[in-house]
Amino acid sequence: MNADDGIRRVFDAFQGGDPRALFEVIAADAVWVVNGTVPVANVYEGREEIFHLFRETRRLTGGTYLSTLRWSL
């Protein structure tokens, strides 16, 4: 699996609410950056912090948050 495949799998799993798939795809030492001034803007280091971001995003949006992958680097 290349990096783009992994990123797509994360977005697919997040939309489908499959935490097991997220655990399999997101490395223990991954870094996830949320830019801007939104309440969850931060640098999340490690799988646990990233999963906290996902839980907080779900909580803040009442479970209505949707994400679309448009491009990746």
N, C-alpha and C positions, 0 to 999 in steps of 0.2 A: 504494500500500500504506500503510495507516495503522499506527500504533505497535503496536496489538494484533495485527495480522496479522504484523508483523515478529517480535514476541515468540513467537507461535505457531510461526512458521517456524523460529526458533532451536531451540525445544524439539523440534520434529519432526526437524530435521536432526541434533540431538545424539543423539536416540534411534536414528536410522538410521545414525549414524556417517558422515555426509556432510560432510566438512570444506569442500568447495567451497561448499556451500550456506551453511555458517556464515560463510565468508569474505565471501560476497555480502551477507549480512544484517547482520553486525556491523560497524558503522562503525569506521574507523581510530581515531577519537577517543572511542569508546564507553567507558562506565564501568560496571563490574559489581561489585556489593557482595555479599559473603558475610558475614552477621552471625553472631554467636555465638562459641563457643569451640572450634569444630572446627579441625583443623589447617590448613585452607585459608581460614579467616576472614581477610578482608583487603578492601581496596579495590583493584580491578584497573583500571588506566587504560590504555586503548588495546588494540587488537586482539591484539597480541603477548602482553601480560600476560594477557588473557582466555583466549587459546589455551593459555598455560602453565597456567592454572587447570584447564582441561579435561583436559590431559595429566596433571597431578598428581592430579586427582580419579580419573581412570581407573587410574593407578598405585596409589594408596592403596586402592582398592576392588577391585583385581584385575580391573577391567573389568566389575564387576557393578553399578555405580551406575546407578540409574534416577531420572528426574526427572519430576514431574508438575506441569504448570502449573495452578494453582487460581484465580489471579486476577492481574491486573496493574494498575499505576497509570499 
